[in-house]
Amino acid sequence: MPLWSLDDSLHLGEIIKPHSYLGSVKVAILFNGLDQVIRPKKFLFIEFMSKPVPFYIESVQWLNDTAALIKFADVNSDISAENLRNRNVFISKKDIPSKLLKRILMNSSEFEGFEIRDEHGQSLGIVEAMIDQAIQPLLEVSYQNKTYLIPIHENIILDVLTDEKILIVDLPQGLMEIN
């Protein structure tokens, strides 16, 4: 089993197209707030045949919150950059500060398969799906042959333990019974 896999990462976005004859690429980034994380002398991982391949970042020019021009080491021509077109880009979850990772995960479907536990460590079920509603996104959780919904909110989700795939929650009293 490899030491690092795509499961240990966050899908960051996609390489849209080459940007210059020197090998820079335009990357569409799915989440804002990553400008302090994606920077020179760090690694991003590009997916090749369902495997993460590390690419060293030489330079980054942010176009806006969700798009950047990135120059990777050893990608030195428009032909090399063209080989990266439409490839998925990942970042190790360990490289993202925990508060930022929690915010990103709360706005994505990355919680599927996570175990729900209360602040005392008692299991409250497994996340089966995310229901993306405009007003209030919800987690669909199965527990003891029943299904209930948990609002995705920072006051309810206390901690995200990504390595263990656990969400620590503080559920309002009676929430499991009203669903």
C-alpha positions in Angstrom: 0.0 0.0 0.0 1.4 3.4 -0.9 2.4 5.9 1.8 0.3 8.6 0.2 -2.8 8.4 -2.0 -5.5 10.6 -3.4 -7.5 9.6 -0.3 -5.1 11.7 1.8 -5.7 14.7 -0.3 -8.2 17.4 -1.2 -9.3 17.8 -4.8 -8.2 21.3 -5.3 -9.2 22.0 -8.9 -8.2 21.4 -12.5 -5.6 22.6 -14.9 -7.5 24.6 -17.5 -4.9 25.3 -20.1 -1.3 26.2 -20.7 -0.6 29.9 -20.2 2.7 30.6 -21.8 5.5 29.1 -23.9 7.5 28.8 -20.7 5.3 26.2 -19.2 3.0 28.0 -16.8 -0.6 26.7 -16.5 -3.9 28.2 -15.5 -5.5 26.4 -12.6 -9.2 26.7 -11.7 -9.4 26.3 -7.9 -12.6 25.1 -6.2 -12.1 26.8 -2.9 -11.1 30.3 -1.9 -8.7 31.2 0.9 -5.9 29.0 -0.4 -3.5 31.8 -1.4 -1.4 31.3 1.8 -1.2 27.5 1.1 -0.5 27.3 -2.6 2.8 29.1 -2.9 6.3 28.6 -4.2 8.5 25.9 -2.7 5.4 23.8 -1.9 4.0 20.7 -3.7 0.8 20.1 -5.5 -0.2 16.7 -6.8 -1.5 16.1 -10.3 -3.4 13.0 -11.1 -2.0 10.6 -13.6 -3.7 7.2 -14.0 -5.5 7.6 -10.7 -2.2 8.2 -8.9 -0.9 11.4 -7.3 2.3 12.7 -8.9 4.1 15.5 -7.0 4.9 18.8 -8.8 7.1 21.4 -7.1 5.7 25.0 -7.4 8.2 27.5 -8.7 5.9 30.5 -8.9 2.2 31.4 -8.4 0.3 34.4 -9.7 -3.2 34.7 -8.4 -5.7 36.0 -10.9 -8.6 36.0 -8.3 -9.7 33.9 -5.3 -10.2 30.8 -7.4 -7.8 31.0 -10.3 -4.0 31.1 -10.5 -1.2 30.9 -13.0 1.2 28.3 -11.6 4.7 27.5 -12.9 5.9 24.0 -11.9 9.5 22.9 -11.9 10.5 20.8 -14.9 7.5 22.0 -16.9 9.4 24.3 -19.2 7.5 24.6 -22.4 4.0 25.0 -23.8 4.2 21.4 -25.0 4.9 20.1 -21.5 2.2 22.3 -20.1 -0.3 21.0 -22.7 0.2 17.5 -21.3 -1.2 18.8 -18.0 -4.4 20.2 -19.6 -7.7 19.1 -17.9 -5.8 17.1 -15.2 -7.1 17.2 -11.6 -5.0 18.9 -9.0 -4.8 17.8 -5.4 -3.1 19.1 -2.2 -2.3 17.0 0.9 -4.8 17.7 3.6 -1.9 18.0 6.0 -0.7 21.1 4.2 -3.9 23.0 4.9 -4.4 24.7 8.3 -7.0 22.9 10.3 -9.5 25.8 10.5 -9.3 26.4 6.7 -9.6 22.7 6.0 -12.7 22.5 8.3 -14.3 25.4 6.4 -13.5 23.9 3.0 -14.8 20.5 4.0 -18.0 22.0 5.4 -18.7 23.3 2.0 -18.0 20.1 0.0 -19.1 16.5 -0.2 -15.9 15.3 1.3 -17.8 14.1 4.5 -19.3 11.0 2.9 -18.2 7.9 4.8 -17.2 9.9 7.9 -18.3 8.6 11.3 -20.3 11.1 13.4 -19.3 11.2 17.1 -20.5 13.5 19.9 -18.0 15.4 22.1 -17.8 12.4 24.5 -16.7 10.0 21.7 -20.0 8.2 21.3 -20.8 7.1 17.8 -23.9 8.7 16.2 -23.7 7.1 12.8 -22.1 7.3 9.4 -22.5 10.1 6.8 -24.2 8.6 3.8 -24.6 11.7 1.6 -24.6 15.5 1.6 -27.8 17.2 0.6 -26.8 20.5 -1.0 -29.6 22.9 -0.4 -29.1 26.6 -1.0 -30.4 27.7 2.4 -28.8 25.0 4.6 -26.7 22.1 3.4 -27.3 18.9 5.3 -25.6 15.6 6.1 -27.6 12.5 5.7 -26.6 10.2 8.5 -27.6 6.5 9.1 -27.6 5.2 12.6 -29.3 2.0 13.9 -31.3 1.4 10.8 -32.6 5.0 10.8 -31.7 8.1 8.9 -31.5 11.6 10.2 -30.2 15.0 9.0 -27.6 17.2 10.5 -27.2 20.8 9.3 -23.7 21.7 8.2 -22.9 24.5 10.5 -19.7 25.6 12.4 -21.6 25.6 15.7 -22.7 22.0 15.2 -19.5 20.5 13.7 -16.9 21.1 16.3 -13.9 19.3 14.8 -13.0 17.5 11.6 -10.5 14.6 12.0 -9.7 13.9 8.4 -7.1 11.1 8.9 -9.6 9.2 11.0 -12.6 10.2 8.9 -14.5 11.4 12.0 -16.7 14.5 12.6 -17.1 15.6 16.2 -20.5 17.2 16.6 -22.6 19.0 19.2 -26.1 18.2 18.2 -29.0 20.2 19.5 -31.1 18.1 21.9 -33.7 16.1 20.1 -32.3 16.5 16.6 -31.9 12.7 16.0 -35.5 12.1 17.1 -37.2 14.7 14.9 -35.8 13.5 11.6 
